Amino acid sequence: MFFEIIAPIDEVEVIARSRELRTLRRLRRAYGGTNWRKKKGVTRVRLRNGQIRKAEVHWYEAHGVGRKEFKIKRFLT
C-alpha cells in the first residue's frame, strides 16, 4: 500500500455485491469468504511523501475476512 489511512472513513456506500463483482473468483481464492462487497468512502490519507490529502477510497470487504485491497480513486479538495 502506498498510503496510510489516518482518519475514520465517512460517507461509506456499497458499490457492488458478490455476483456483480468482476473479481469475485480471485477474492475467494486469495482470502476466502463468501459474501463480498465493493465499497467506497471518503477519508484522509498520508501519502508516501508525507503529504496528507482527503481522498475517495475503494475497497473490498467480506464478513469474517475484513477490509482488503484499498485504492485511492481520486483526491478531493
mmCIF file of the N, C-alpha and C atoms, coordinates in Angstrom:
data_MODEL
# 
_entry.id   MODEL 
# 
loop_
_atom_site.group_PDB 
_atom_site.id 
_atom_site.type_symbol 
_atom_site.label_atom_id 
_atom_site.label_alt_id 
_atom_site.label_comp_id 
_atom_site.label_asym_id 
_atom_site.label_entity_id 
_atom_site.label_seq_id 
_atom_site.pdbx_PDB_ins_code 
_atom_site.Cartn_x 
_atom_site.Cartn_y 
_atom_site.Cartn_z 
_atom_site.occupancy 
_atom_site.B_iso_or_equiv 
_atom_site.pdbx_formal_charge 
_atom_site.auth_seq_id 
_atom_site.auth_comp_id 
_atom_site.auth_asym_id 
_atom_site.auth_atom_id 
_atom_site.pdbx_PDB_model_num 
ATOM 1   N N  . MET A 1 1  ? 0.849   -1.168  0.000   1.00 0.00 ? 1  MET A N  1 
ATOM 2   C CA . MET A 1 1  ? 0.000   0.000   0.000   1.00 0.00 ? 1  MET A CA 1 
ATOM 3   C C  . MET A 1 1  ? 0.896   1.233   0.000   1.00 0.00 ? 1  MET A C  1 
ATOM 4   N N  . PHE A 1 2  ? 0.582   2.199   -0.845  1.00 0.00 ? 2  PHE A N  1 
ATOM 5   C CA . PHE A 1 2  ? 1.398   3.393   -0.977  1.00 0.00 ? 2  PHE A CA 1 
ATOM 6   C C  . PHE A 1 2  ? 0.842   4.555   -0.182  1.00 0.00 ? 2  PHE A C  1 
ATOM 7   N N  . PHE A 1 3  ? -0.123  4.288   0.676   1.00 0.00 ? 3  PHE A N  1 
ATOM 8   C CA . PHE A 1 3  ? -0.714  5.329   1.507   1.00 0.00 ? 3  PHE A CA 1 
ATOM 9   C C  . PHE A 1 3  ? -1.185  4.710   2.809   1.00 0.00 ? 3  PHE A C  1 
ATOM 10  N N  . GLU A 1 4  ? -1.448  5.578   3.790   1.00 0.00 ? 4  GLU A N  1 
ATOM 11  C CA . GLU A 1 4  ? -1.936  5.135   5.102   1.00 0.00 ? 4  GLU A CA 1 
ATOM 12  C C  . GLU A 1 4  ? -3.217  5.900   5.413   1.00 0.00 ? 4  GLU A C  1 
ATOM 13  N N  . ILE A 1 5  ? -4.238  5.208   5.833   1.00 0.00 ? 5  ILE A N  1 
ATOM 14  C CA . ILE A 1 5  ? -5.492  5.851   6.224   1.00 0.00 ? 5  ILE A CA 1 
ATOM 15  C C  . ILE A 1 5  ? -5.311  6.370   7.638   1.00 0.00 ? 5  ILE A C  1 
ATOM 16  N N  . ILE A 1 6  ? -5.548  7.679   7.831   1.00 0.00 ? 6  ILE A N  1 
ATOM 17  C CA . ILE A 1 6  ? -5.274  8.282   9.137   1.00 0.00 ? 6  ILE A CA 1 
ATOM 18  C C  . ILE A 1 6  ? -6.523  8.831   9.824   1.00 0.00 ? 6  ILE A C  1 
ATOM 19  N N  . ALA A 1 7  ? -7.697  8.644   9.228   1.00 0.00 ? 7  ALA A N  1 
ATOM 20  C CA . ALA A 1 7  ? -8.946  9.130   9.819   1.00 0.00 ? 7  ALA A CA 1 
ATOM 21  C C  . ALA A 1 7  ? -10.041 8.096   9.551   1.00 0.00 ? 7  ALA A C  1 
ATOM 22  N N  . PRO A 1 8  ? -11.120 8.152   10.316  1.00 0.00 ? 8  PRO A N  1 
ATOM 23  C CA . PRO A 1 8  ? -12.243 7.241   10.040  1.00 0.00 ? 8  PRO A CA 1 
ATOM 24  C C  . PRO A 1 8  ? -12.795 7.473   8.634   1.00 0.00 ? 8  PRO A C  1 
ATOM 25  N N  . ILE A 1 9  ? -13.324 6.429   8.025   1.00 0.00 ? 9  ILE A N  1 
ATOM 26  C CA . ILE A 1 9  ? -13.886 6.527   6.684   1.00 0.00 ? 9  ILE A CA 1 
ATOM 27  C C  . ILE A 1 9  ? -15.341 6.960   6.803   1.00 0.00 ? 9  ILE A C  1 
ATOM 28  N N  . ASP A 1 10 ? -15.688 8.056   6.129   1.00 0.00 ? 10 ASP A N  1 
ATOM 29  C CA . ASP A 1 10 ? -17.044 8.606   6.153   1.00 0.00 ? 10 ASP A CA 1 
ATOM 30  C C  . ASP A 1 10 ? -17.735 8.362   4.825   1.00 0.00 ? 10 ASP A C  1 
ATOM 31  N N  . GLU A 1 11 ? -19.031 8.599   4.796   1.00 0.00 ? 11 GLU A N  1 
ATOM 32  C CA . GLU A 1 11 ? -19.837 8.506   3.578   1.00 0.00 ? 11 GLU A CA 1 
ATOM 33  C C  . GLU A 1 11 ? -19.668 7.157   2.874   1.00 0.00 ? 11 GLU A C  1 
ATOM 34  N N  . VAL A 1 12 ? -19.688 6.073   3.642   1.00 0.00 ? 12 VAL A N  1 
ATOM 35  C CA . VAL A 1 12 ? -19.479 4.733   3.093   1.00 0.00 ? 12 VAL A CA 1 
ATOM 36  C C  . VAL A 1 12 ? -20.708 4.290   2.295   1.00 0.00 ? 12 VAL A C  1 
ATOM 37  N N  . GLU A 1 13 ? -20.467 3.791   1.093   1.00 0.00 ? 13 GLU A N  1 
ATOM 38  C CA . GLU A 1 13 ? -21.529 3.277   0.223   1.00 0.00 ? 13 GLU A CA 1 
ATOM 39  C C  . GLU A 1 13 ? -21.112 1.932   -0.351  1.00 0.00 ? 13 GLU A C  1 
ATOM 40  N N  . VAL A 1 14 ? -22.077 1.043   -0.556  1.00 0.00 ? 14 VAL A N  1 
ATOM 41  C CA . VAL A 1 14 ? -21.823 -0.217  -1.246  1.00 0.00 ? 14 VAL A CA 1 
ATOM 42  C C  . VAL A 1 14 ? -21.950 0.057   -2.740  1.00 0.00 ? 14 VAL A C  1 
ATOM 43  N N  . ILE A 1 15 ? -20.922 -0.288  -3.510  1.00 0.00 ? 15 ILE A N  1 
ATOM 44  C CA . ILE A 1 15 ? -20.930 -0.092  -4.958  1.00 0.00 ? 15 ILE A CA 1 
ATOM 45  C C  . ILE A 1 15 ? -21.454 -1.345  -5.647  1.00 0.00 ? 15 ILE A C  1 
ATOM 46  N N  . ALA A 1 16 ? -21.017 -2.524  -5.182  1.00 0.00 ? 16 ALA A N  1 
ATOM 47  C CA . ALA A 1 16 ? -21.418 -3.781  -5.820  1.00 0.00 ? 16 ALA A CA 1 
ATOM 48  C C  . ALA A 1 16 ? -21.441 -4.889  -4.776  1.00 0.00 ? 16 ALA A C  1 
ATOM 49  N N  . ARG A 1 17 ? -22.251 -5.902  -5.032  1.00 0.00 ? 17 ARG A N  1 
ATOM 50  C CA . ARG A 1 17 ? -22.333 -7.078  -4.164  1.00 0.00 ? 17 ARG A CA 1 
ATOM 51  C C  . ARG A 1 17 ? -21.829 -8.300  -4.917  1.00 0.00 ? 17 ARG A C  1 
ATOM 52  N N  . SER A 1 18 ? -21.660 -9.391  -4.227  1.00 0.00 ? 18 SER A N  1 
ATOM 53  C CA . SER A 1 18 ? -20.997 -10.607 -4.706  1.00 0.00 ? 18 SER A CA 1 
ATOM 54  C C  . SER A 1 18 ? -21.090 -10.888 -6.196  1.00 0.00 ? 18 SER A C  1 
ATOM 55  N N  . ARG A 1 19 ? -22.244 -11.189 -6.709  1.00 0.00 ? 19 ARG A N  1 
ATOM 56  C CA . ARG A 1 19 ? -22.361 -11.598 -8.113  1.00 0.00 ? 19 ARG A CA 1 
ATOM 57  C C  . ARG A 1 19 ? -22.033 -10.486 -9.094  1.00 0.00 ? 19 ARG A C  1 
ATOM 58  N N  . GLU A 1 20 ? -22.101 -9.250  -8.658  1.00 0.00 ? 20 GLU A N  1 
ATOM 59  C CA . GLU A 1 20 ? -21.807 -8.113  -9.525  1.00 0.00 ? 20 GLU A CA 1 
ATOM 60  C C  . GLU A 1 20 ? -20.308 -7.851  -9.657  1.00 0.00 ? 20 GLU A C  1 
ATOM 61  N N  . LEU A 1 21 ? -19.491 -8.452  -8.792  1.00 0.00 ? 21 LEU A N  1 
ATOM 62  C CA . LEU A 1 21 ? -18.055 -8.203  -8.779  1.00 0.00 ? 21 LEU A CA 1 
ATOM 63  C C  . LEU A 1 21 ? -17.340 -8.967  -9.880  1.00 0.00 ? 21 LEU A C  1 
ATOM 64  N N  . ARG A 1 22 ? -16.513 -8.285  -10.633 1.00 0.00 ? 22 ARG A N  1 
ATOM 65  C CA . ARG A 1 22 ? -15.715 -8.936  -11.670 1.00 0.00 ? 22 ARG A CA 1 
ATOM 66  C C  . ARG A 1 22 ? -14.634 -9.821  -11.063 1.00 0.00 ? 22 ARG A C  1 
ATOM 67  N N  . THR A 1 23 ? -14.158 -9.443  -9.884  1.00 0.00 ? 23 THR A N  1 
ATOM 68  C CA . THR A 1 23 ? -13.010 -10.118 -9.270  1.00 0.00 ? 23 THR A CA 1 
ATOM 69  C C  . THR A 1 23 ? -13.413 -11.116 -8.190  1.00 0.00 ? 23 THR A C  1 
ATOM 70  N N  . LEU A 1 24 ? -14.651 -11.543 -8.178  1.00 0.00 ? 24 LEU A N  1 
ATOM 71  C CA . LEU A 1 24 ? -15.142 -12.411 -7.109  1.00 0.00 ? 24 LEU A CA 1 
ATOM 72  C C  . LEU A 1 24 ? -14.337 -13.705 -6.990  1.00 0.00 ? 24 LEU A C  1 
ATOM 73  N N  . ARG A 1 25 ? -14.056 -14.352 -8.093  1.00 0.00 ? 25 ARG A N  1 
ATOM 74  C CA . ARG A 1 25 ? -13.297 -15.610 -8.063  1.00 0.00 ? 25 ARG A CA 1 
ATOM 75  C C  . ARG A 1 25 ? -11.907 -15.394 -7.438  1.00 0.00 ? 25 ARG A C  1 
ATOM 76  N N  . ARG A 1 26 ? -11.230 -14.331 -7.844  1.00 0.00 ? 26 ARG A N  1 
ATOM 77  C CA . ARG A 1 26 ? -9.889  -14.040 -7.312  1.00 0.00 ? 26 ARG A CA 1 
ATOM 78  C C  . ARG A 1 26 ? -9.936  -13.739 -5.816  1.00 0.00 ? 26 ARG A C  1 
ATOM 79  N N  . LEU A 1 27 ? -10.927 -12.967 -5.386  1.00 0.00 ? 27 LEU A N  1 
ATOM 80  C CA . LEU A 1 27 ? -11.059 -12.636 -3.965  1.00 0.00 ? 27 LEU A CA 1 
ATOM 81  C C  . LEU A 1 27 ? -11.296 -13.890 -3.126  1.00 0.00 ? 27 LEU A C  1 
ATOM 82  N N  . ARG A 1 28 ? -12.158 -14.769 -3.599  1.00 0.00 ? 28 ARG A N  1 
ATOM 83  C CA . ARG A 1 28 ? -12.436 -16.001 -2.847  1.00 0.00 ? 28 ARG A CA 1 
ATOM 84  C C  . ARG A 1 28 ? -11.212 -16.894 -2.770  1.00 0.00 ? 28 ARG A C  1 
ATOM 85  N N  . ARG A 1 29 ? -10.451 -16.975 -3.850  1.00 0.00 ? 29 ARG A N  1 
ATOM 86  C CA . ARG A 1 29 ? -9.224  -17.786 -3.824  1.00 0.00 ? 29 ARG A CA 1 
ATOM 87  C C  . ARG A 1 29 ? -8.177  -17.197 -2.887  1.00 0.00 ? 29 ARG A C  1 
ATOM 88  N N  . ALA A 1 30 ? -8.028  -15.881 -2.894  1.00 0.00 ? 30 ALA A N  1 
ATOM 89  C CA . ALA A 1 30 ? -6.987  -15.229 -2.112  1.00 0.00 ? 30 ALA A CA 1 
ATOM 90  C C  . ALA A 1 30 ? -7.314  -15.151 -0.619  1.00 0.00 ? 30 ALA A C  1 
ATOM 91  N N  . TYR A 1 31 ? -8.563  -14.838 -0.282  1.00 0.00 ? 31 TYR A N  1 
ATOM 92  C CA . TYR A 1 31 ? -8.911  -14.549 1.107   1.00 0.00 ? 31 TYR A CA 1 
ATOM 93  C C  . TYR A 1 31 ? -9.996  -15.445 1.687   1.00 0.00 ? 31 TYR A C  1 
ATOM 94  N N  . GLY A 1 32 ? -10.704 -16.200 0.865   1.00 0.00 ? 32 GLY A N  1 
ATOM 95  C CA . GLY A 1 32 ? -11.837 -16.976 1.359   1.00 0.00 ? 32 GLY A CA 1 
ATOM 96  C C  . GLY A 1 32 ? -13.060 -16.085 1.441   1.00 0.00 ? 32 GLY A C  1 
ATOM 97  N N  . GLY A 1 33 ? -13.995 -16.435 2.273   1.00 0.00 ? 33 GLY A N  1 
ATOM 98  C CA . GLY A 1 33 ? -15.200 -15.623 2.429   1.00 0.00 ? 33 GLY A CA 1 
ATOM 99  C C  . GLY A 1 33 ? -16.182 -15.856 1.297   1.00 0.00 ? 33 GLY A C  1 
ATOM 100 N N  . THR A 1 34 ? -17.427 -15.520 1.535   1.00 0.00 ? 34 THR A N  1 
ATOM 101 C CA . THR A 1 34 ? -18.446 -15.760 0.529   1.00 0.00 ? 34 THR A CA 1 
ATOM 102 C C  . THR A 1 34 ? -19.208 -14.500 0.142   1.00 0.00 ? 34 THR A C  1 
ATOM 103 N N  . ASN A 1 35 ? -19.490 -13.650 1.075   1.00 0.00 ? 35 ASN A N  1 
ATOM 104 C CA . ASN A 1 35 ? -20.372 -12.510 0.825   1.00 0.00 ? 35 ASN A CA 1 
ATOM 105 C C  . ASN A 1 35 ? -19.557 -11.225 0.635   1.00 0.00 ? 35 ASN A C  1 
ATOM 106 N N  . TRP A 1 36 ? -18.936 -11.073 -0.522  1.00 0.00 ? 36 TRP A N  1 
ATOM 107 C CA . TRP A 1 36 ? -18.061 -9.929  -0.794  1.00 0.00 ? 36 TRP A CA 1 
ATOM 108 C C  . TRP A 1 36 ? -18.858 -8.717  -1.253  1.00 0.00 ? 36 TRP A C  1 
ATOM 109 N N  . ARG A 1 37 ? -18.357 -7.546  -0.867  1.00 0.00 ? 37 ARG A N  1 
ATOM 110 C CA . ARG A 1 37 ? -18.925 -6.271  -1.297  1.00 0.00 ? 37 ARG A CA 1 
ATOM 111 C C  . ARG A 1 37 ? -17.791 -5.336  -1.678  1.00 0.00 ? 37 ARG A C  1 
ATOM 112 N N  . LYS A 1 38 ? -18.037 -4.505  -2.689  1.00 0.00 ? 38 LYS A N  1 
ATOM 113 C CA . LYS A 1 38 ? -17.100 -3.434  -3.012  1.00 0.00 ? 38 LYS A CA 1 
ATOM 114 C C  . LYS A 1 38 ? -17.705 -2.161  -2.446  1.00 0.00 ? 38 LYS A C  1 
ATOM 115 N N  . LYS A 1 39 ? -16.900 -1.412  -1.689  1.00 0.00 ? 39 LYS A N  1 
ATOM 116 C CA . LYS A 1 39 ? -17.392 -0.213  -1.026  1.00 0.00 ? 39 LYS A CA 1 
ATOM 117 C C  . LYS A 1 39 ? -16.527 0.984   -1.365  1.00 0.00 ? 39 LYS A C  1 
ATOM 118 N N  . LYS A 1 40 ? -17.097 2.177   -1.126  1.00 0.00 ? 40 LYS A N  1 
ATOM 119 C CA . LYS A 1 40 ? -16.329 3.402   -1.289  1.00 0.00 ? 40 LYS A CA 1 
ATOM 120 C C  . LYS A 1 40 ? -16.645 4.333   -0.135  1.00 0.00 ? 40 LYS A C  1 
ATOM 121 N N  . GLY A 1 41 ? -15.702 5.236   0.149   1.00 0.00 ? 41 GLY A N  1 
ATOM 122 C CA . GLY A 1 41 ? -15.880 6.203   1.210   1.00 0.00 ? 41 GLY A CA 1 
ATOM 123 C C  . GLY A 1 41 ? -14.852 7.305   1.092   1.00 0.00 ? 41 GLY A C  1 
ATOM 124 N N  . VAL A 1 42 ? -14.971 8.295   1.965   1.00 0.00 ? 42 VAL A N  1 
ATOM 125 C CA . VAL A 1 42 ? -14.079 9.449   1.959   1.00 0.00 ? 42 VAL A CA 1 
ATOM 126 C C  . VAL A 1 42 ? -13.299 9.466   3.262   1.00 0.00 ? 42 VAL A C  1 
ATOM 127 N N  . THR A 1 43 ? -11.991 9.709   3.174   1.00 0.00 ? 43 THR A N  1 
ATOM 128 C CA . THR A 1 43 ? -11.133 9.743   4.356   1.00 0.00 ? 43 THR A CA 1 
ATOM 129 C C  . THR A 1 43 ? -9.896  10.591  4.087   1.00 0.00 ? 43 THR A C  1 
ATOM 130 N N  . ARG A 1 44 ? -9.103  10.793  5.112   1.00 0.00 ? 44 ARG A N  1 
ATOM 131 C CA . ARG A 1 44 ? -7.818  11.467  4.960   1.00 0.00 ? 44 ARG A CA 1 
ATOM 132 C C  . ARG A 1 44 ? -6.741  10.396  4.900   1.00 0.00 ? 44 ARG A C  1 
ATOM 133 N N  . VAL A 1 45 ? -5.785  10.588  3.984   1.00 0.00 ? 45 VAL A N  1 
ATOM 134 C CA . VAL A 1 45 ? -4.705  9.625   3.804   1.00 0.00 ? 45 VAL A CA 1 
ATOM 135 C C  . VAL A 1 45 ? -3.357  10.333  3.858   1.00 0.00 ? 45 VAL A C  1 
ATOM 136 N N  . ARG A 1 46 ? -2.358  9.603   4.325   1.00 0.00 ? 46 ARG A N  1 
ATOM 137 C CA . ARG A 1 46 ? -0.975  10.095  4.301   1.00 0.00 ? 46 ARG A CA 1 
ATOM 138 C C  . ARG A 1 46 ? -0.263  9.365   3.172   1.00 0.00 ? 46 ARG A C  1 
ATOM 139 N N  . LEU A 1 47 ? 0.232   10.124  2.211   1.00 0.00 ? 47 LEU A N  1 
ATOM 140 C CA . LEU A 1 47 ? 0.915   9.546   1.065   1.00 0.00 ? 47 LEU A CA 1 
ATOM 141 C C  . LEU A 1 47 ? 2.343   9.196   1.416   1.00 0.00 ? 47 LEU A C  1 
ATOM 142 N N  . ARG A 1 48 ? 3.007   8.478   0.534   1.00 0.00 ? 48 ARG A N  1 
ATOM 143 C CA . ARG A 1 48 ? 4.375   8.028   0.755   1.00 0.00 ? 48 ARG A CA 1 
ATOM 144 C C  . ARG A 1 48 ? 5.335   9.198   1.019   1.00 0.00 ? 48 ARG A C  1 
ATOM 145 N N  . ASN A 1 49 ? 5.081   10.342  0.374   1.00 0.00 ? 49 ASN A N  1 
ATOM 146 C CA . ASN A 1 49 ? 5.957   11.506  0.552   1.00 0.00 ? 49 ASN A CA 1 
ATOM 147 C C  . ASN A 1 49 ? 5.619   12.322  1.795   1.00 0.00 ? 49 ASN A C  1 
ATOM 148 N N  . GLY A 1 50 ? 4.662   11.874  2.611   1.00 0.00 ? 50 GLY A N  1 
ATOM 149 C CA . GLY A 1 50 ? 4.312   12.537  3.852   1.00 0.00 ? 50 GLY A CA 1 
ATOM 150 C C  . GLY A 1 50 ? 3.153   13.516  3.731   1.00 0.00 ? 50 GLY A C  1 
ATOM 151 N N  . GLN A 1 51 ? 2.713   13.796  2.539   1.00 0.00 ? 51 GLN A N  1 
ATOM 152 C CA . GLN A 1 51 ? 1.609   14.720  2.300   1.00 0.00 ? 51 GLN A CA 1 
ATOM 153 C C  . GLN A 1 51 ? 0.301   14.101  2.781   1.00 0.00 ? 51 GLN A C  1 
ATOM 154 N N  . ILE A 1 52 ? -0.566  14.921  3.402   1.00 0.00 ? 52 ILE A N  1 
ATOM 155 C CA . ILE A 1 52 ? -1.868  14.458  3.871   1.00 0.00 ? 52 ILE A CA 1 
ATOM 156 C C  . ILE A 1 52 ? -2.932  15.057  2.966   1.00 0.00 ? 52 ILE A C  1 
ATOM 157 N N  . ARG A 1 53 ? -3.791  14.189  2.401   1.00 0.00 ? 53 ARG A N  1 
ATOM 158 C CA . ARG A 1 53 ? -4.826  14.621  1.459   1.00 0.00 ? 53 ARG A CA 1 
ATOM 159 C C  . ARG A 1 53 ? -6.154  13.953  1.798   1.00 0.00 ? 53 ARG A C  1 
ATOM 160 N N  . LYS A 1 54 ? -7.231  14.593  1.419   1.00 0.00 ? 54 LYS A N  1 
ATOM 161 C CA . LYS A 1 54 ? -8.563  13.995  1.520   1.00 0.00 ? 54 LYS A CA 1 
ATOM 162 C C  . LYS A 1 54 ? -8.796  13.238  0.223   1.00 0.00 ? 54 LYS A C  1 
ATOM 163 N N  . ALA A 1 55 ? -9.275  11.992  0.311   1.00 0.00 ? 55 ALA A N  1 
ATOM 164 C CA . ALA A 1 55 ? -9.405  11.164  -0.882  1.00 0.00 ? 55 ALA A CA 1 
ATOM 165 C C  . ALA A 1 55 ? -10.638 10.275  -0.811  1.00 0.00 ? 55 ALA A C  1 
ATOM 166 N N  . GLU A 1 56 ? -11.111 9.896   -2.001  1.00 0.00 ? 56 GLU A N  1 
ATOM 167 C CA . GLU A 1 56 ? -12.142 8.867   -2.114  1.00 0.00 ? 56 GLU A CA 1 
ATOM 168 C C  . GLU A 1 56 ? -11.407 7.546   -2.266  1.00 0.00 ? 56 GLU A C  1 
ATOM 169 N N  . VAL A 1 57 ? -11.702 6.595   -1.386  1.00 0.00 ? 57 VAL A N  1 
ATOM 170 C CA . VAL A 1 57 ? -11.050 5.292   -1.441  1.00 0.00 ? 57 VAL A CA 1 
ATOM 171 C C  . VAL A 1 57 ? -12.082 4.213   -1.726  1.00 0.00 ? 57 VAL A C  1 
ATOM 172 N N  . HIS A 1 58 ? -11.646 3.159   -2.422  1.00 0.00 ? 58 HIS A N  1 
ATOM 173 C CA . HIS A 1 58 ? -12.476 1.989   -2.707  1.00 0.00 ? 58 HIS A CA 1 
ATOM 174 C C  . HIS A 1 58 ? -11.779 0.780   -2.095  1.00 0.00 ? 58 HIS A C  1 
ATOM 175 N N  . TRP A 1 59 ? -12.565 -0.213  -1.666  1.00 0.00 ? 59 TRP A N  1 
ATOM 176 C CA . TRP A 1 59 ? -12.004 -1.432  -1.104  1.00 0.00 ? 59 TRP A CA 1 
ATOM 177 C C  . TRP A 1 59 ? -13.019 -2.559  -1.208  1.00 0.00 ? 59 TRP A C  1 
ATOM 178 N N  . TYR A 1 60 ? -12.549 -3.776  -0.960  1.00 0.00 ? 60 TYR A N  1 
ATOM 179 C CA . TYR A 1 60 ? -13.413 -4.962  -0.908  1.00 0.00 ? 60 TYR A CA 1 
ATOM 180 C C  . TYR A 1 60 ? -13.552 -5.371  0.551   1.00 0.00 ? 60 TYR A C  1 
ATOM 181 N N  . GLU A 1 61 ? -14.725 -5.893  0.915   1.00 0.00 ? 61 GLU A N  1 
ATOM 182 C CA . GLU A 1 61 ? -14.978 -6.275  2.305   1.00 0.00 ? 61 GLU A CA 1 
ATOM 183 C C  . GLU A 1 61 ? -15.865 -7.511  2.342   1.00 0.00 ? 61 GLU A C  1 
ATOM 184 N N  . ALA A 1 62 ? -15.559 -8.438  3.253   1.00 0.00 ? 62 ALA A N  1 
ATOM 185 C CA . ALA A 1 62 ? -16.395 -9.619  3.455   1.00 0.00 ? 62 ALA A CA 1 
ATOM 186 C C  . ALA A 1 62 ? -16.469 -9.913  4.948   1.00 0.00 ? 62 ALA A C  1 
ATOM 187 N N  . HIS A 1 63 ? -17.594 -10.426 5.380   1.00 0.00 ? 63 HIS A N  1 
ATOM 188 C CA . HIS A 1 63 ? -17.783 -10.793 6.777   1.00 0.00 ? 63 HIS A CA 1 
ATOM 189 C C  . HIS A 1 63 ? -16.785 -11.893 7.149   1.00 0.00 ? 63 HIS A C  1 
ATOM 190 N N  . GLY A 1 64 ? -16.085 -11.698 8.251   1.00 0.00 ? 64 GLY A N  1 
ATOM 191 C CA . GLY A 1 64 ? -15.112 -12.683 8.708   1.00 0.00 ? 64 GLY A CA 1 
ATOM 192 C C  . GLY A 1 64 ? -13.748 -12.518 8.081   1.00 0.00 ? 64 GLY A C  1 
ATOM 193 N N  . VAL A 1 65 ? -13.641 -11.736 7.028   1.00 0.00 ? 65 VAL A N  1 
ATOM 194 C CA . VAL A 1 65 ? -12.364 -11.511 6.350   1.00 0.00 ? 65 VAL A CA 1 
ATOM 195 C C  . VAL A 1 65 ? -11.879 -10.094 6.619   1.00 0.00 ? 65 VAL A C  1 
ATOM 196 N N  . GLY A 1 66 ? -12.789 -9.132  6.579   1.00 0.00 ? 66 GLY A N  1 
ATOM 197 C CA . GLY A 1 66 ? -12.442 -7.737  6.817   1.00 0.00 ? 66 GLY A CA 1 
ATOM 198 C C  . GLY A 1 66 ? -12.249 -6.965  5.528   1.00 0.00 ? 66 GLY A C  1 
ATOM 199 N N  . ARG A 1 67 ? -11.626 -5.793  5.651   1.00 0.00 ? 67 ARG A N  1 
ATOM 200 C CA . ARG A 1 67 ? -11.397 -4.907  4.512   1.00 0.00 ? 67 ARG A CA 1 
ATOM 201 C C  . ARG A 1 67 ? -10.089 -5.270  3.832   1.00 0.00 ? 67 ARG A C  1 
ATOM 202 N N  . LYS A 1 68 ? -10.114 -5.355  2.506   1.00 0.00 ? 68 LYS A N  1 
ATOM 203 C CA . LYS A 1 68 ? -8.939  -5.742  1.732   1.00 0.00 ? 68 LYS A CA 1 
ATOM 204 C C  . LYS A 1 68 ? -8.786  -4.845  0.509   1.00 0.00 ? 68 LYS A C  1 
ATOM 205 N N  . GLU A 1 69 ? -7.565  -4.670  0.067   1.00 0.00 ? 69 GLU A N  1 
ATOM 206 C CA . GLU A 1 69 ? -7.213  -4.040  -1.211  1.00 0.00 ? 69 GLU A CA 1 
ATOM 207 C C  . GLU A 1 69 ? -7.754  -2.618  -1.360  1.00 0.00 ? 69 GLU A C  1 
ATOM 208 N N  . PHE A 1 70 ? -7.326  -1.723  -0.503  1.00 0.00 ? 70 PHE A N  1 
ATOM 209 C CA . PHE A 1 70 ? -7.706  -0.318  -0.605  1.00 0.00 ? 70 PHE A CA 1 
ATOM 210 C C  . PHE A 1 70 ? -7.056  0.330   -1.815  1.00 0.00 ? 70 PHE A C  1 
ATOM 211 N N  . LYS A 1 71 ? -7.801  1.235   -2.482  1.00 0.00 ? 71 LYS A N  1 
ATOM 212 C CA . LYS A 1 71 ? -7.285  2.003   -3.616  1.00 0.00 ? 71 LYS A CA 1 
ATOM 213 C C  . LYS A 1 71 ? -7.748  3.444   -3.463  1.00 0.00 ? 71 LYS A C  1 
ATOM 214 N N  . ILE A 1 72 ? -6.901  4.385   -3.818  1.00 0.00 ? 72 ILE A N  1 
ATOM 215 C CA . ILE A 1 72 ? -7.321  5.775   -3.914  1.00 0.00 ? 72 ILE A CA 1 
ATOM 216 C C  . ILE A 1 72 ? -7.885  5.963   -5.312  1.00 0.00 ? 72 ILE A C  1 
ATOM 217 N N  . LYS A 1 73 ? -9.133  6.387   -5.417  1.00 0.00 ? 73 LYS A N  1 
ATOM 218 C CA . LYS A 1 73 ? -9.750  6.598   -6.714  1.00 0.00 ? 73 LYS A CA 1 
ATOM 219 C C  . LYS A 1 73 ? -9.579  8.043   -7.183  1.00 0.00 ? 73 LYS A C  1 
ATOM 220 N N  . ARG A 1 74 ? -9.692  8.986   -6.254  1.00 0.00 ? 74 ARG A N  1 
ATOM 221 C CA . ARG A 1 74 ? -9.462  10.384  -6.622  1.00 0.00 ? 74 ARG A CA 1 
ATOM 222 C C  . ARG A 1 74 ? -9.219  11.208  -5.363  1.00 0.00 ? 74 ARG A C  1 
ATOM 223 N N  . PHE A 1 75 ? -8.511  12.310  -5.552  1.00 0.00 ? 75 PHE A N  1 
ATOM 224 C CA . PHE A 1 75 ? -8.272  13.236  -4.455  1.00 0.00 ? 75 PHE A CA 1 
ATOM 225 C C  . PHE A 1 75 ? -9.361  14.306  -4.454  1.00 0.00 ? 75 PHE A C  1 
ATOM 226 N N  . LEU A 1 76 ? -9.786  14.694  -3.279  1.00 0.00 ? 76 LEU A N  1 
ATOM 227 C CA . LEU A 1 76 ? -10.798 15.730  -3.120  1.00 0.00 ? 76 LEU A CA 1 
ATOM 228 C C  . LEU A 1 76 ? -10.091 16.998  -2.645  1.00 0.00 ? 76 LEU A C  1 
ATOM 229 N N  . THR A 1 77 ? -10.769 18.105  -2.655  1.00 0.00 ? 77 THR A N  1 
ATOM 230 C CA . THR A 1 77 ? -10.164 19.402  -2.318  1.00 0.00 ? 77 THR A CA 1 
ATOM 231 C C  . THR A 1 77 ? -9.377  19.428  -1.055  1.00 0.00 ? 77 THR A C  1 
# 
